[in-house]
Amino acid sequence: MIKRKWDMFCESVNMSVSNIMGSKMRSLLTTLGIVIGVAAIIALMTVVQGAIDTMNEQFDAMGLGTLRVSVTGTAIKHGLSDEELDQILACEHVAGIAPSASATVTASSDSAWSDAILVSGNNDEYFRHNPDLLARGRAINVLDVEQSLRVCLVDGDAARTLFYGEDPLGQTLYLSGIEYTVVGIIDEEENASLFSQILVGGASDGTVYVPYTSAKKLLGTSSVSSLEVYVTDPDDTDAAIEEMEAVLDALFNYKENTYTIINMESMTDAMNLMTSMMMSLLVGIASIALVVGGIGIMNMMLVTVTERTVEIGLRKALGAEPGQIQIQFLIEAIVLSLLGGVLGVIVGLLVSLGICLNTDITFSLNTFAIGLGVSFSAAVGIIFGWAPARKASNLNPIDALRSM
């Protein structure tokens, strides 16, 4: 009994495939909606997931246990002095701090000039926690900071702008007319991190790193408005935030909205939540194409039932049961949908690979997206193929044979 049912099922599959292959162009056009829908789902989910992975890698590279403090201040007090920075450093769960001061200035060398160079003032602690920033030469050290020495490091853009075709190491440049000596070169890939671009906006002609004490003199300020804080242990992050809030609240007389503490871990969680919501929205929009494709399959199957009325009547007259007729047409709809699903997966992967290769997004095979696309296509075949299959199984064999 089981073998007989299996043989009948295999025969139904063979007949469905033969009918599909018998009208290749119509079948291909019918599955086009499914192909587009599945390809859109695969491409969107793969690219968005790749973007999420790339951003998470950059956030992880900046290290857990690192806090970023941005001070807006009040009308009277705009930033933090060195003595106030020492109060933050004295917190029990703070291992180190890296104050920063930045602005766009005019820069020149013996052979070039620019009015769009970003000066970034940092200390030795910053380079100690970001060792990959340095490509050649040396980083800023404690002596540079304590004595406000006029030394600097340049990134690739600044080197090309001010020392095109030359090795900038050891050469002299002028920032707002003040002489500085280049002692190091910044790694271009590390310098192009997402977070640094968000914070400082980046300068079109490059960035020059100087001791933050020297930057304060260059910019004519005695305080800093931003700093990185390194926690003794990532597990102590919450405790460090509470200690810093107590210090900063006292410094700004407990006024609200005078500073912001950014926790990289919480920022990553918030970004993952936003990207997940965006992915769900995009998949929902892409699924509309699958519905359209399903309607196309239903339309084709209804036309097929009409065209094959005589065949259905003959099969019923020879003893075919309604269930067998229904299964055959349902299988035909599912095969069409799966065919569109497989083609959609291939197209979607090729599109997402092309997008990732032309951007800085990491490409990875998203098995969940592939499974979702194929499952959707199979579900579309069942849902939209059921009505035509039901219509075919309910045909009266006498009425069908009359149309001969």
C-alpha positions in Angstrom: 0.0 0.0 0.0 2.8 2.4 1.0 4.8 1.4 -2.1 1.7 2.1 -4.3 1.2 5.6 -2.8 4.9 6.3 -3.2 4.8 5.3 -6.9 1.8 7.5 -7.4 3.5 10.4 -5.7 6.6 10.0 -7.9 4.5 9.8 -11.0 2.7 13.1 -10.0 6.1 14.7 -9.5 7.3 13.5 -13.0 4.1 14.7 -14.6 4.4 18.1 -12.9 8.0 18.6 -14.0 7.1 17.5 -17.5 4.3 20.1 -17.7 6.6 22.8 -16.4 9.3 22.0 -18.9 6.7 21.8 -21.6 6.1 25.6 -21.3 9.5 26.9 -20.2 9.0 30.6 -21.0 5.7 30.8 -19.3 7.1 29.0 -16.2 10.1 31.3 -16.1 7.9 34.4 -16.3 5.6 33.0 -13.6 8.4 32.4 -11.2 10.0 35.9 -11.8 8.1 37.4 -8.9 9.4 34.6 -6.6 12.9 35.1 -7.9 12.8 38.9 -7.2 11.3 38.5 -3.8 13.7 35.8 -2.6 16.7 37.6 -4.1 15.7 40.8 -2.3 15.3 39.0 1.0 18.7 37.2 0.6 20.5 40.4 -0.5 19.0 42.6 2.2 19.6 40.2 5.1 23.1 39.4 4.0 24.2 43.0 3.4 22.6 44.3 6.6 24.1 41.4 8.7 27.5 42.1 7.1 27.2 45.8 8.0 26.3 44.8 11.6 29.3 42.4 11.8 31.6 45.1 10.4 30.4 47.7 12.9 30.6 45.3 15.8 34.2 44.5 14.8 35.1 48.2 14.9 33.4 48.7 18.3 35.1 45.6 19.7 38.4 46.9 18.3 37.9 50.0 20.4 37.7 47.7 23.4 35.2 47.0 26.1 35.7 48.8 29.3 36.3 52.1 27.5 34.1 55.0 28.2 33.9 58.3 26.3 33.0 61.5 28.1 31.8 64.5 26.2 31.4 67.7 28.2 28.9 70.4 27.1 29.4 72.4 30.3 27.5 75.5 31.4 27.6 79.2 30.5 30.4 79.7 33.0 32.3 76.4 32.9 33.0 74.9 29.4 35.4 72.0 30.0 37.7 70.2 32.4 41.0 71.5 33.6 44.1 69.2 34.3 43.3 69.3 38.0 39.7 68.1 37.4 41.0 65.4 35.1 43.1 64.2 37.9 40.0 63.8 40.0 38.5 61.5 37.4 41.7 59.6 37.3 41.6 59.1 41.0 38.4 57.2 40.8 38.8 53.6 42.2 37.7 51.8 39.0 39.5 54.1 36.5 42.8 52.8 35.2 43.6 55.7 32.9 42.3 58.6 30.9 43.0 60.1 27.5 41.8 63.7 27.2 41.5 65.1 23.7 41.2 68.5 22.0 40.6 68.9 18.3 40.0 71.6 15.7 40.5 72.3 12.0 43.6 74.6 11.5 45.8 75.9 8.7 48.9 73.7 8.0 51.8 74.1 5.8 55.1 72.5 4.9 58.0 73.6 2.7 56.1 72.6 -0.5 52.4 72.5 0.4 49.6 74.3 2.3 46.1 73.4 3.5 43.4 75.1 5.5 41.5 71.9 6.3 43.8 69.9 8.5 42.3 68.4 11.6 44.5 68.7 14.7 43.8 66.0 17.3 45.4 66.4 20.7 46.0 63.1 22.6 48.3 61.8 25.3 50.5 58.7 25.8 47.6 56.7 27.4 45.6 57.0 24.2 48.4 55.4 22.1 49.0 52.8 24.7 45.5 51.6 24.4 45.5 51.9 20.6 48.8 50.4 19.6 47.7 49.5 16.1 47.4 53.2 15.2 51.1 53.6 14.8 52.5 52.5 11.5 56.0 53.9 11.6 58.1 56.1 13.9 57.1 56.6 17.5 53.9 57.5 19.4 53.4 60.5 21.8 55.0 59.7 25.2 54.8 61.1 28.7 57.6 63.6 28.2 55.9 65.1 25.1 52.7 65.6 27.2 54.4 67.0 30.3 56.6 69.5 28.4 54.1 70.3 25.7 56.6 69.4 23.0 56.0 70.4 19.4 56.0 66.9 17.9 53.3 65.3 15.8 52.1 62.2 13.9 50.4 62.4 10.5 47.9 60.1 8.9 48.0 59.1 5.2 45.8 62.0 4.0 47.8 64.6 5.8 51.1 63.1 4.5 49.8 63.2 0.9 48.5 66.7 1.3 51.6 68.2 2.9 54.5 65.9 1.8 53.3 64.5 -1.5 55.9 62.0 -2.9 58.1 62.4 0.2 58.7 60.6 3.5 57.2 62.9 6.1 59.0 61.2 9.0 61.5 63.7 10.6 60.3 66.6 8.5 58.8 69.9 9.7 55.3 71.3 9.3 53.6 74.4 10.6 50.2 74.3 12.4 48.7 77.8 12.5 52.2 79.1 12.0 53.8 77.1 14.9 56.6 74.6 14.0 56.1 70.9 14.7 58.3 67.9 13.9 56.8 64.7 12.5 57.9 61.8 14.7 55.4 59.1 13.6 53.0 57.9 10.8 49.5 56.8 11.6 48.1 53.5 10.0 45.5 54.5 7.5 43.2 51.5 8.0 43.1 51.9 11.8 42.7 55.7 11.5 39.5 55.2 9.3 37.5 53.7 12.2 33.8 54.4 12.2 33.7 55.9 15.6 36.5 58.4 15.0 34.7 59.6 11.9 31.5 60.1 13.9 33.2 62.0 16.7 35.4 64.4 14.8 33.8 64.3 11.4 37.2 63.8 9.7 39.1 66.5 7.8 39.2 66.2 4.0 43.0 67.0 4.0 43.9 64.6 6.8 44.6 64.5 10.6 47.7 65.5 12.6 48.1 64.1 16.1 49.9 66.2 18.7 50.3 66.1 22.6 47.0 67.3 24.0 48.8 69.9 26.2 50.4 71.3 23.1 47.0 71.2 21.3 45.5 73.3 24.1 48.1 76.0 23.6 47.7 75.8 19.9 43.9 76.2 20.2 44.1 78.8 22.9 42.2 76.9 25.6 42.9 75.7 29.1 40.4 72.9 29.2 39.2 69.8 27.3 35.7 68.8 26.5 36.1 65.2 25.6 38.1 62.3 27.0 38.4 58.5 26.9 38.3 56.7 30.2 39.8 53.2 30.6 38.2 51.0 33.3 40.2 48.7 35.5 38.0 45.8 34.4 35.1 45.6 31.9 33.0 44.1 34.7 33.5 47.3 36.7 32.1 49.6 34.0 28.9 50.4 35.9 30.8 51.2 39.1 33.2 53.4 37.2 30.3 55.3 35.6 28.8 55.9 39.0 32.1 57.2 40.4 32.6 59.5 37.4 29.0 60.8 37.6 29.6 61.7 41.2 32.8 63.7 40.3 31.3 65.4 37.3 28.0 66.3 39.1 30.0 68.0 41.8 32.2 69.9 39.2 29.2 71.2 37.4 27.1 72.0 40.5 24.7 69.2 39.8 23.2 70.9 36.7 21.6 68.6 34.1 22.8 68.1 30.6 26.3 69.2 31.3 28.1 66.0 30.2 27.5 62.7 28.5 29.1 59.3 29.3 29.0 56.9 26.4 29.4 53.2 27.2 30.5 51.3 24.1 28.7 48.1 25.2 25.3 49.8 25.6 25.9 51.6 22.3 26.5 48.3 20.6 23.3 46.8 22.1 21.3 49.8 21.0 22.7 49.7 17.5 22.0 45.9 17.2 18.4 46.6 18.3 18.0 49.3 15.7 19.5 47.2 12.9 17.3 44.2 13.8 14.2 46.4 13.5 15.5 47.8 10.2 16.1 44.3 8.9 12.6 43.1 9.9 11.1 46.1 8.1 13.2 45.5 4.9 12.3 41.8 4.9 8.6 42.7 5.3 8.9 45.0 2.3 10.7 42.4 0.2 8.1 39.8 1.1 5.5 41.8 -0.9 7.3 40.7 -4.1 6.8 37.1 -2.9 3.1 37.7 -2.5 3.0 39.2 -6.0 4.9 36.1 -7.3 2.4 33.8 -5.5 -0.5 35.6 -7.3 1.3 35.0 -10.6 1.6 31.3 -9.8 -2.1 31.0 -8.8 -3.0 32.7 -12.1 -0.9 30.4 -14.2 -2.3 27.3 -12.3 -5.9 28.4 -12.9 -5.1 28.9 -16.6 -3.4 25.4 -16.6 -6.5 23.8 -15.0 -8.7 25.4 -17.8 -6.3 24.2 -20.5 -6.1 20.7 -19.2 -9.8 20.2 -18.5 -10.0 17.2 -20.9 -6.9 15.6 -19.4 -8.4 15.9 -15.9 -11.8 14.4 -17.2 -10.0 11.5 -18.8 -8.0 10.7 -15.7 -11.1 10.8 -13.5 -13.0 8.6 -16.0 -10.1 6.1 -15.8 -10.4 6.0 -12.0 -8.1 8.8 -10.7 -9.2 10.0 -7.3 -9.8 13.7 -6.6 -7.0 13.7 -4.0 -4.5 12.4 -6.7 -5.5 15.2 -9.1 -5.2 17.8 -6.3 -1.8 16.5 -5.2 -0.5 16.7 -8.8 -1.5 20.3 -9.3 -0.3 21.3 -5.8 3.1 19.7 -6.5 3.3 21.6 -9.8 2.8 24.9 -7.9 5.3 24.0 -5.2 7.9 23.0 -7.8 7.4 26.3 -9.6 7.9 28.2 -6.3 11.0 26.2 -5.3 12.5 26.7 -8.7 12.0 30.5 -8.2 13.3 30.2 -4.7 16.6 28.5 -5.8 17.1 31.0 -8.6 16.3 33.8 -6.1 19.0 32.5 -3.7 21.6 32.4 -6.4 20.7 35.9 -7.6 20.5 37.3 -4.1 24.0 35.9 -3.1 25.6 37.3 -6.3 24.0 40.7 -5.6 25.0 40.8 -2.0 28.6 39.6 -2.9 28.9 42.4 -5.4 27.7 45.0 -2.9 30.1 43.8 -0.2 33.1 43.7 -2.6 32.5 47.3 -3.6 32.1 48.5 0.0 33.9 47.8 3.3 31.2 45.4 4.4 32.1 41.9 5.4 30.5 39.2 3.3 29.4 36.0 5.1 27.0 33.3 4.0 23.7 33.9 5.9 22.2 30.4 6.2 19.2 31.8 8.0 18.4 34.1 5.1 18.8 31.3 2.6 16.5 29.0 4.7 14.0 31.8 5.1 13.9 32.6 1.4 13.4 28.9 0.4 10.8 28.4 3.1 8.9 31.4 2.0 8.9 30.3 -1.6 7.7 26.8 -0.6 4.9 28.4 1.5 3.9 30.6 -1.4 3.6 27.5 -3.6 1.4 25.7 -1.1 -0.8 28.7 -0.2 -1.4 30.0 -3.8 -1.4 26.5 -5.4 -4.1 25.1 -3.2 -7.1 26.9 -4.8 -6.3 25.8 -8.4 -5.5 22.3 -7.3 -8.8 22.2 -5.4 -10.6 23.4 -8.5 -9.0 20.7 -10.6 -9.9 17.9 -8.2 -13.6 19.1 -8.0 -14.1 19.0 -11.8 -17.0 16.7 -12.9 -15.5 14.2 -15.4 -18.7 14.3 -17.5 -18.5 18.1 -17.8 -14.8 17.9 -18.5 -15.3 15.4 -21.3 -18.0 17.5 -22.9 -15.4 20.1 -23.8 -13.7 17.7 -26.1 
